[in-house]
Amino acid sequence: MVKVSTPVRWLLRLVALGYVFLLVAWPVALIVQHTFANGFATLSETLSDPHVQHALLLTAQVAFWAVLINTVFGVTISLLLVRYRFPGKKVLSALIDVPLSVSPVVVGLSLLLVYNGRTGWFGPTLEAHGLQVIFNSPAMIMATCFVALPLVIREVVPVLTEIGDDQEQAARSLGANARQTLWRITLPSIKWAVIYGVVLSLARSVGEFGAVKIVSGNFTGQTQTATLMVEAQYQNFEHDQAYATSFILAAVSVICIVVVSLLRPKEQHS
Amino acid sequence: MSIEISGVNKLFGDFVALDNVNVTIPTGQLTALLGPSGGGKSTLLRIIAGLDSADSGTITIEGRDATRLPAQKRNVGFVFQHYAVFKHMTVAKNVAFGLEIRKRSKAEVAERVDELLKLVHLSQFAHRLPSQLSGGQRQRMALARALAVEPTVLLLDEPFGALDAKVRKELRDWLRRLHDEVHVTTVFVTHDQEEALEVADEIVVINEGRVEQIGSPEDLYDTPANDFVMSFLGEVTRLNGQLVRPHDVDISTRPILAGAMQGTVSRFLRVGFEVRLTVLTENGEEVTVVLTRNHAQALGIEEGATVWVTAVPGAISVPAMAATP
């Protein structure tokens, strides 16, 4: 490592800390401060509102399904990308990053074009079979899946690449079939990458706003998720409730990340 | 016969990895596949194991056609150069893996694991993770893991290649002793001719995807089939259009040797108890001669001296091809 003189080191620390403080720590701290300005009164009052309860529950449901789907597909696609060669592999790899670069609003609109019940490509057919996608939870789950798609894959792919396929080949030569190799060797080796991907996906899914707003219709008490609820509360000048709901959303994400960093074994990179 | 390889070809793109390879590996012996890097020996081993497939040709293991059999059904033990330990399992769990896959009873697995860890001297490390072991210990664990399933054949791919020289030598001796105890048909790949000569009962020399020669270490050393085998198994020098070993060159300061070439000593190098000379002969060859220090002193050879050189009677020699030095 290059030696850096003491004043420069302090300056670098100050810049980094100052940047993170002004951009992240302070604003989030203000949310906490506003939430607890009257002790727990605001929080309990907000939580007793049935619309807020419904919104939080809906967010939890949408996030749960989106994370589950993204985890299964994420691990499968990662295995496909790392372990197999096939035509179109580069295209697939590039497509996975699209959700990072495309605005969620565009995602919402494109889902609307394909699945809406009147003019969409699949929408009328699906509705004829009794499945309403748009303005309903399927579309909200799809939109959330879309925006969180790369998170599991981008965690798992580098780990899979790094461990190589030696261990899998050894397992095969010892008599394990494909399924046994996957469950006993591959999945345990990428366990922490998957968990990290799940946590990031969960945090992202809980916080999704733009795409969900378009495909959900934002009907209070029906398809309004917690983030949409925050916006509604804020626009109705119920600022305290908006802060309290925001606090709950932020707390969920922070707790996830803290729990995982505490659980994660220290000697992971030996 | 334990393993029959016949007519095996393998291409990687347009690179010929194996070119019509026919080898028979005898039961219960320790066979080395010896050759330079990229010569196809590892590919052949992986094809025997079922980790790669041949483009054409057949593999028969103990009389059973294994050509189309997947790796997990061949009952071979495979040891990898970089150990391929299961990082998330303890040493005991690693060794137990193959037995658990075969659904053996808990008591049987425990007993067998215990026995194997004793065999590879790792009993006290049973509950450690592989990351807490040294390279040599990891490779011994990998060997125990491969032996646990009582394989028909044990295949080792450059098993000591990633270890430092001292550990490599220890493990080499240990592998030989282990083989004398367990007698499983063993094939190991190496590019180190000393390792092959020291450990193997039989050596298969492979170069550029072809088998150059098959034989015991003595056969190969004493009667090499061609210049490649001769030069790969030990140092050679060119004298009178023949390849000979430098220690098989007789040297004299007077023209008393029959058929000797006249030349001058262009370089005199002492390495411990030996002396290495470079002699420029009249027909333009650079001959390397190795002799003992005492011998060199007795002859009174020094740089610039005029000498006569010839191969000693009964020396092994093969005609030199243009490409070899």
Interface residues (C-beta under 8 A of the other chain):
Chain A: I163 D166 Q167 Q169 A170 A171 R172 S173 L174 G175 A176 N177 Q180 R184 I185 P188 S189 K191 E267 S270
Chain B: A49 G50 L51 P70 A71 Q72 K73 R74 N75 V76 G77 F78 F80 H82 Y83 A84 V85 F86 K87 H88 F97 G98 I101 R102 S131 A142 R145 A146 A148 V149
